[in-house]
Amino acid sequence: MKKSLDSGGSPERAAMPRKGPRTSLAAEVSLRRSGQHNYRASVHDISEHGCKVEFIERPKLDETVWVKFDGLEAIEATVCWIDNRAVGLEFNRPVYPAVFDVLLKRLAGER
């Protein structure tokens, strides 16, 4: 898991390389934080290992959240970086490649 410090104002990003290439997109997901209701959020890119999501309320680094793409079970993820409202999420388990390919095709149809 990527780690970084949450200093409150500037981007907090890990210096570690990504685990795989990201695909840019403009789609929506359901997002849930522990003890809160689901809400719709914009997702800006995705890989088998994680995604970049726009949060309404700033989460904490290492916070566990659940991301739900239409047609899939919710995916447990960990906040690994924060840059204002944009948040990097690392999936606790990577999405299987075949499932990821189907997901990309579905999301491409949302544009």
NORVEN-V942988 format. One record per pair of residues at least 4 apart in sequence whose C-alpha atoms are under 6 Angstrom apart, sorted by the first residue. I is the first residue (numbers start at 0). J is the second residue. D is the distance in whole Angstrom. If there is no record, write none. Layout:
I_J_D / I_J_D
This chain:
1_13_6 / 1_79_5 / 2_13_6 / 3_12_6 / 3_13_5 / 5_11_6 / 10_81_6 / 10_82_4 / 11_80_5 / 11_81_5 / 12_80_5 / 21_45_5 / 21_46_5 / 22_44_5 / 22_45_5 / 23_43_6 / 23_44_4 / 24_43_5 / 24_44_5 / 25_43_5 / 26_41_6 / 26_42_5 / 27_40_5 / 27_41_5 / 27_42_6 / 28_39_6 / 28_40_5 / 28_67_6 / 28_68_5 / 29_37_6 / 29_38_5 / 29_39_5 / 29_66_6 / 29_67_5 / 30_37_5 / 30_38_5 / 30_65_6 / 30_66_5 / 31_37_5 / 31_64_6 / 31_65_5 / 32_64_5 / 41_52_6 / 41_53_5 / 42_51_6 / 42_52_4 / 43_51_6 / 44_50_5 / 44_51_5 / 45_49_6 / 45_50_4 / 47_93_5 / 47_94_5 / 48_89_6 / 48_90_5 / 48_93_5 / 49_88_5 / 49_89_4 / 49_90_5 / 50_87_6 / 50_88_5 / 51_86_6 / 51_87_5 / 52_85_6 / 52_86_5 / 53_84_5 / 53_85_5 / 54_84_5 / 60_78_5 / 60_79_6 / 61_77_5 / 61_78_5 / 62_77_6 / 62_78_5 / 63_76_6 / 63_77_5 / 64_75_6 / 64_76_5 / 65_73_6 / 65_74_5 / 65_75_5 / 65_76_6 / 66_73_5 / 66_74_5 / 67_73_4 / 75_90_6 / 75_91_6 / 76_88_6 / 76_89_5 / 76_90_4 / 76_91_5 / 77_88_5 / 77_89_5 / 78_87_6 / 78_88_5 / 79_87_6 / 79_88_6 / 80_86_6 / 80_87_5 / 81_86_5 / 94_99_6 / 95_99_6
